Amino acid sequence: MAIYRVAVDGNEANVQSRVGSNIYAHELLLALEKLLARDRDWSITILLTSHPLADMPAARSGWQYILVRPRQLWTQWALPKFLHAHQHEFDLFFTPGHYAPRHAPIPYISAVLDLAFLSHPQLFTLRDRLQLTYWTKYSVKHAASIITISQASKQEIMTNYQVAPDRIAICHPAVGKAEKASIEHIDQILKKFVLSKPYFIALGTIQPRKNLTRLVEAFESFSRKQQGLAKQASFQQYHLVLAGKEGWLARPILQRIAQSPFAAYIHITGFVTEGEKWALLRGATASVTVGLKEGFGIPALEALEVGTIPVVANATSLPEVVGDAGILVDPTNVLAIADGLWRVATLKARERAIFRKRGREQRTRFSWLNTAQNVRTLWQTVLLKPA
């Protein structure tokens, strides 16, 4: 008989076209299922509003799915109602997202990935900002413990909610194994998106918090400098690839790109598949992540995974992610970003090899198995704590 019975909100993971927090939740569930597969001490019940997608962990003894409906007002009504009705069947509730059940009858652990809605409220719709502000505060206040994804995010939670450090556990994200891509396959992907080398790539949803307008301006500055040296035989016009779907307030960014004198060299791919993402990353001179607010910075870690040098903001969690394996720039300074692009584009082969060696060492710090082990340890700590 299982000693530990945990109910888990699986809705953040159970979506198509995952980004950000969806990827974190999905990869964490996959790693937890693998970690606990032969451990009879654990019984995990994943609560969903719709049937599990095909790539969710398969149901088995000790890992089951239950549909809890209706979907509307789920955390405020349907979920608390279910937990109250079944409170003797579970010892702990876990959600890999900000939203916790209202009036939970059992202890719960919630995840707070970042607090961008507080530090950069202008980047969110009024509805999202109000919802995140209210429910995150409630979730943090009533949680037995909290997980977050970086030291930077932990410090923010402590500062904004006056939470003791021992109530917050850092459970870093990781990246899945990169899909292999031959030179021929990369060329096929480039043809699909009408691209040519050399290029920089920025992965992620097109939205204000990604600081893409400054990146475009930095690319323009870089390109002007490059064209000033165009008489050199080695001149090759760089391209900028924005790989991601359009998000909230994408229109002003797209309009700025359309007005750029280098618009012909700026490419917007829309949503890309996993295979396309890895191929595009492998073919890039550098990955660029200069968001004003990153809870972690998965694209930078993905770049390290394939040996592509990341150019990242010197703020929030990104220095923590890349260590000395990337080039850090001030995300509020267009010329600083442009200088970062110039530096990575002009690295000698020996310098590039040093960055790649550092990247191989840095990426070993992050794995989904380690993340799952840290979450399991936190579950046990809360479950074994005296009432």
C-alpha positions as CSV (number, residue, x, y, z in Angstrom):
1,M,0.0,0.0,0.0
2,A,1.3,3.5,-0.9
3,I,2.7,5.6,1.9
4,Y,2.5,8.9,0.0
5,R,-0.7,9.8,-1.9
6,V,-0.3,12.9,-4.0
7,A,-2.9,14.7,-6.2
8,V,-1.4,16.8,-9.0
9,D,-2.9,19.5,-11.2
10,G,-1.8,18.3,-14.7
11,N,-3.6,20.9,-16.8
12,E,-0.6,23.1,-17.4
13,A,1.1,20.1,-19.0
14,N,-1.9,18.8,-20.9
15,V,-1.9,21.3,-23.8
16,Q,-0.9,21.3,-27.4
17,S,1.9,23.6,-28.7
18,R,3.6,23.9,-25.3
19,V,5.6,27.0,-24.3
20,G,7.3,28.1,-21.1
21,S,5.3,27.0,-18.1
22,N,3.6,24.2,-20.2
23,I,7.0,22.7,-21.1
24,Y,8.1,22.9,-17.5
25,A,5.0,21.1,-16.2
26,H,5.1,18.5,-18.9
27,E,8.8,17.6,-18.6
28,L,8.5,17.5,-14.8
29,L,5.6,15.0,-15.0
30,L,7.5,12.8,-17.4
31,A,10.6,12.8,-15.1
32,L,8.5,12.2,-12.0
33,E,6.7,9.2,-13.5
34,K,10.1,7.7,-14.6
35,L,11.6,8.4,-11.2
36,L,8.7,6.8,-9.3
37,A,7.9,4.0,-11.7
38,R,9.3,1.3,-9.4
39,D,8.6,3.0,-6.1
40,R,5.6,1.5,-4.5
41,D,5.6,4.1,-1.7
42,W,4.0,6.6,-4.1
43,S,0.6,6.9,-5.6
44,I,0.1,9.8,-8.0
45,T,-3.2,11.0,-9.3
46,I,-3.2,13.5,-12.1
47,L,-6.3,15.8,-12.1
48,L,-7.3,17.1,-15.5
49,T,-10.2,19.0,-17.1
50,S,-9.8,17.0,-20.4
51,H,-8.5,13.6,-21.4
52,P,-4.7,13.2,-21.3
53,L,-2.9,13.8,-24.5
54,A,-1.0,11.0,-26.1
55,D,2.4,12.3,-24.9
56,M,1.4,12.5,-21.3
57,P,2.9,9.7,-19.1
58,A,1.0,6.5,-19.5
59,A,-1.4,5.5,-16.8
60,R,-0.3,2.5,-14.7
61,S,-0.6,1.2,-11.1
62,G,0.4,4.1,-8.9
63,W,-0.1,6.7,-11.7
64,Q,-3.7,7.4,-12.7
65,Y,-5.7,10.2,-14.3
66,I,-9.1,11.6,-13.1
67,L,-11.2,14.1,-14.9
68,V,-12.5,16.9,-12.7
69,R,-15.2,19.1,-14.2
70,P,-16.4,21.6,-15.1
71,R,-13.5,23.5,-16.5
72,Q,-14.9,26.9,-15.6
73,L,-13.7,28.3,-12.3
74,W,-11.7,25.2,-11.8
75,T,-9.3,26.2,-9.1
76,Q,-12.0,28.2,-7.3
77,W,-14.9,25.7,-7.3
78,A,-14.5,22.3,-9.2
79,L,-11.1,21.5,-7.8
80,P,-11.8,22.4,-4.1
81,K,-15.1,20.5,-4.3
82,F,-13.3,17.4,-5.6
83,L,-10.5,17.6,-3.0
84,H,-13.0,18.0,-0.1
85,A,-15.0,15.0,-1.4
86,H,-11.9,12.9,-1.6
87,Q,-9.7,14.4,1.1
88,H,-9.1,11.0,2.8
89,E,-7.7,9.6,-0.4
90,F,-4.8,12.2,-0.7
91,D,-2.1,13.4,1.6
92,L,-0.8,16.3,-0.5
93,F,-1.8,18.4,-3.5
94,F,0.8,19.7,-6.0
95,T,0.4,22.2,-8.8
96,P,3.3,23.2,-11.1
97,G,1.6,26.5,-11.7
98,H,0.7,29.7,-9.8
99,Y,-2.9,28.8,-9.1
100,A,-3.8,26.8,-6.0
101,P,-7.2,25.5,-5.0
102,R,-9.4,27.8,-2.9
103,H,-9.8,26.4,0.6
104,A,-7.8,23.2,0.1
105,P,-8.5,20.6,2.8
106,I,-5.0,19.1,2.6
107,P,-1.5,20.7,2.4
108,Y,-0.4,21.9,-1.0
109,I,2.7,22.9,-2.8
110,S,2.6,25.4,-5.6
111,A,5.1,26.6,-8.2
112,V,5.8,30.3,-8.8
113,L,8.0,30.5,-11.9
114,D,8.5,34.3,-12.0
115,L,6.9,37.5,-10.9
116,A,7.0,39.5,-14.2
117,F,3.4,40.6,-13.7
118,L,4.7,42.6,-10.6
119,S,8.0,44.0,-12.0
120,H,6.7,44.6,-15.5
121,P,2.9,45.0,-15.3
122,Q,2.8,46.9,-18.6
123,L,3.6,43.6,-20.4
124,F,0.3,41.9,-19.4
125,T,-3.3,42.4,-20.1
126,L,-5.3,44.0,-17.3
127,R,-7.2,40.7,-16.8
128,D,-4.1,38.5,-16.7
129,R,-2.3,41.0,-14.4
130,L,-5.2,41.1,-11.9
131,Q,-5.7,37.4,-11.9
132,L,-2.0,36.6,-11.5
133,T,-1.6,39.2,-8.7
134,Y,-4.5,38.0,-6.7
135,W,-4.1,34.2,-7.1
136,T,-0.3,34.2,-6.7
137,K,-0.6,36.1,-3.5
138,Y,-3.2,33.7,-2.2
139,S,-1.3,30.6,-3.4
140,V,2.0,31.7,-1.7
141,K,0.3,32.7,1.5
142,H,-1.4,29.3,2.0
143,A,1.1,26.9,0.5
144,A,2.9,24.5,2.7
145,S,5.9,25.1,0.5
146,I,6.7,26.7,-2.9
147,I,8.9,25.7,-5.8
148,T,10.6,28.1,-8.2
149,I,13.1,27.8,-11.0
150,S,16.0,30.1,-10.2
151,Q,17.8,31.9,-7.3
152,A,16.6,35.2,-8.9
153,S,13.0,34.2,-8.7
154,K,13.4,32.9,-5.2
155,Q,14.7,36.2,-4.1
156,E,11.8,38.0,-5.7
157,I,9.3,35.8,-4.0
158,M,11.0,36.4,-0.6
159,T,11.0,40.2,-1.2
160,N,7.5,40.6,-2.5
161,Y,5.7,38.2,-0.2
162,Q,7.9,38.2,2.9
163,V,8.4,34.4,2.6
164,A,11.1,32.7,4.7
165,P,13.8,31.2,2.5
166,D,13.3,27.7,3.9
167,R,9.7,27.7,2.4
168,I,11.0,28.0,-1.1
169,A,12.8,25.3,-3.0
170,I,14.7,25.9,-6.3
171,C,13.8,23.2,-8.9
172,H,15.6,24.2,-12.0
173,P,14.2,23.4,-15.4
174,A,16.3,21.5,-17.9
175,V,16.0,20.7,-21.6
176,G,15.2,17.4,-23.3
177,K,17.8,15.7,-25.4
178,A,18.4,17.7,-28.6
179,E,17.2,16.0,-31.8
180,K,20.1,15.3,-34.1
181,A,20.3,17.2,-37.3
182,S,22.6,16.6,-40.3
183,I,23.8,19.5,-42.4
184,E,21.4,18.4,-45.1
185,H,18.5,18.5,-42.6
186,I,19.4,21.9,-41.4
187,D,19.6,23.1,-45.0
188,Q,16.1,21.7,-45.6
189,I,14.7,23.6,-42.6
190,L,16.4,26.8,-43.8
191,K,14.8,26.4,-47.2
192,K,11.4,25.8,-45.6
193,F,11.6,29.2,-43.9
194,V,13.5,30.9,-46.8
195,L,16.6,31.5,-44.6
196,S,20.3,31.5,-45.3
197,K,23.4,31.5,-43.0
198,P,24.7,33.3,-41.1
199,Y,22.0,34.2,-38.7
200,F,21.1,34.9,-35.1
201,I,18.0,33.3,-33.6
202,A,15.7,34.4,-30.8
203,L,13.3,31.6,-29.6
204,G,10.1,32.4,-27.9
205,T,6.7,34.0,-28.2
206,I,6.6,37.4,-29.9
207,Q,5.6,39.7,-27.1
208,P,6.8,42.8,-25.3
209,R,8.5,41.0,-22.4
210,K,11.0,39.4,-24.8
211,N,12.4,42.9,-25.6
212,L,12.3,42.2,-29.3
213,T,12.0,45.8,-30.4
214,R,15.4,46.6,-28.8
215,L,16.8,43.4,-30.3
216,V,15.6,44.6,-33.8
217,E,17.2,48.0,-33.2
218,A,20.4,46.3,-32.1
219,F,20.4,44.1,-35.2
220,E,20.0,47.3,-37.3
221,S,23.0,48.8,-35.5
222,F,25.0,45.6,-36.0
223,S,24.0,45.5,-39.7
224,R,25.0,49.1,-40.4
225,K,28.4,48.4,-38.8
226,Q,28.7,45.2,-40.9
227,Q,27.8,46.9,-44.1
228,G,30.4,49.6,-43.4
229,L,32.9,46.8,-43.7
230,A,31.2,45.3,-46.8
231,K,34.3,45.8,-49.0
232,Q,36.0,43.0,-47.2
233,A,36.0,39.7,-49.1
234,S,34.6,37.8,-46.1
235,F,31.5,39.9,-45.8
236,Q,28.2,38.0,-45.4
237,Q,25.0,39.8,-44.5
238,Y,23.6,38.4,-41.2
239,H,19.9,37.5,-40.7
240,L,17.8,37.7,-37.6
241,V,15.3,34.9,-37.0
242,L,12.4,35.3,-34.6
243,A,11.1,31.7,-34.0
244,G,7.9,31.7,-32.1
245,K,4.2,32.3,-32.3
246,E,2.6,35.7,-32.0
247,G,1.6,36.6,-28.4
248,W,-0.2,39.5,-26.7
249,L,0.8,43.0,-28.1
250,A,2.8,41.4,-30.9
251,R,1.4,44.0,-33.5
252,P,3.6,46.9,-32.5
253,I,6.7,44.6,-32.7
254,L,5.7,43.4,-36.1
255,Q,5.0,47.0,-37.3
256,R,8.5,48.0,-36.1
257,I,10.0,45.1,-38.0
258,A,8.1,46.1,-41.2
259,Q,9.5,49.6,-40.9
260,S,13.1,48.5,-40.5
261,P,15.6,49.3,-43.2
262,F,16.8,45.7,-42.7
263,A,13.3,44.1,-42.8
264,A,14.4,41.9,-45.6
265,Y,16.9,40.2,-43.3
266,I,14.5,39.7,-40.3
267,H,12.5,36.5,-40.5
268,I,9.4,35.5,-38.4
269,T,8.8,31.8,-38.6
270,G,5.7,31.4,-36.4
271,F,5.5,28.4,-34.2
272,V,8.2,25.8,-34.8
273,T,8.2,22.1,-34.1
274,E,10.8,20.5,-31.8
275,G,12.7,19.2,-34.8
276,E,12.7,22.6,-36.5
277,K,13.7,24.3,-33.3
278,W,16.8,22.1,-32.8
279,A,17.8,22.4,-36.5
280,L,17.5,26.2,-36.4
281,L,19.5,26.4,-33.2
282,R,22.3,24.2,-34.5
283,G,22.6,26.3,-37.7
284,A,22.7,29.7,-35.8
285,T,25.8,31.7,-35.1
286,A,24.2,32.6,-31.7
287,S,21.0,32.3,-29.8
288,V,19.8,35.7,-28.4
289,T,17.7,35.9,-25.2
290,V,17.5,39.5,-24.0
291,G,14.1,39.5,-22.3
292,L,13.4,42.1,-19.7
293,K,12.1,39.4,-17.4
294,E,13.0,35.7,-17.5
295,G,12.0,33.3,-14.8
296,F,14.8,31.0,-16.1
297,G,15.7,31.2,-19.8
298,I,15.2,27.8,-21.5
299,P,16.3,29.0,-25.0
300,A,19.7,29.9,-23.5
301,L,20.1,26.4,-22.0
302,E,18.9,24.8,-25.3
303,A,21.6,26.7,-27.1
304,L,24.2,25.3,-24.8
305,E,22.8,21.8,-25.5
306,V,23.7,22.0,-29.2
307,G,26.9,24.0,-28.9
308,T,25.5,27.4,-30.0
309,I,26.8,30.4,-28.0
310,P,24.0,32.3,-26.2
311,V,23.9,36.0,-26.0
312,V,21.8,36.8,-22.9
313,A,20.6,39.7,-20.7
314,N,22.8,40.3,-17.7
315,A,19.6,40.4,-15.5
316,T,17.3,38.1,-13.5
317,S,18.1,34.4,-14.0
318,L,20.0,34.4,-17.2
319,P,23.5,34.8,-15.8
320,E,22.7,31.9,-13.5
321,V,21.7,29.7,-16.5
322,V,24.7,30.4,-18.8
323,G,27.5,31.0,-16.3
324,D,30.7,31.8,-18.2
325,A,29.5,30.0,-21.3
326,G,27.6,32.9,-22.8
327,I,27.9,36.6,-23.6
328,L,26.1,38.9,-21.3
329,V,24.6,42.3,-22.3
330,D,22.6,45.0,-20.8
331,P,19.0,44.4,-22.1
332,T,18.0,48.0,-21.8
333,N,20.9,49.3,-23.9
334,V,20.5,48.8,-27.7
335,L,24.2,49.5,-28.4
336,A,25.2,46.9,-25.7
337,I,23.1,44.3,-27.4
338,A,24.6,45.2,-30.8
339,D,28.1,44.9,-29.3
340,G,27.2,41.4,-28.0
341,L,26.1,40.4,-31.5
342,W,29.3,41.8,-33.0
343,R,31.4,40.0,-30.4
344,V,29.9,36.6,-31.0
345,A,30.0,37.1,-34.8
346,T,33.7,37.9,-34.8
347,L,34.9,35.2,-32.4
348,K,38.0,33.3,-33.6
349,A,37.6,29.5,-34.0
350,R,39.7,29.0,-30.8
351,E,37.5,31.4,-28.8
352,R,34.4,29.7,-30.1
353,A,35.8,26.3,-29.0
354,I,36.4,27.7,-25.5
355,F,32.8,28.9,-25.2
356,R,31.5,25.5,-26.4
357,K,33.6,23.6,-23.8
358,R,32.3,25.9,-21.1
359,G,28.8,25.2,-22.4
360,R,29.2,21.4,-22.1
361,E,30.3,21.8,-18.5
362,Q,27.5,24.3,-17.7
363,R,24.6,22.2,-19.1
364,T,25.5,19.2,-16.9
365,R,24.1,21.3,-13.9
366,F,20.6,20.9,-15.3
367,S,18.6,17.7,-15.8
368,W,14.9,16.8,-15.5
369,L,15.9,13.8,-13.3
370,N,17.5,16.2,-10.8
371,T,14.5,18.4,-10.9
372,A,12.1,15.5,-10.3
373,Q,14.3,14.3,-7.4
374,N,14.2,17.8,-5.8
375,V,10.4,17.9,-6.1
376,R,10.1,14.4,-4.6
377,T,12.3,15.4,-1.7
378,L,10.2,18.5,-1.1
379,W,7.0,16.4,-1.2
380,Q,8.5,14.1,1.5
381,T,9.6,17.0,3.6
382,V,6.1,18.4,3.7
383,L,4.4,15.1,4.2
384,L,6.7,14.1,7.1
385,K,6.4,17.4,8.8
386,P,4.5,17.2,12.1
387,A,0.9,18.6,11.8
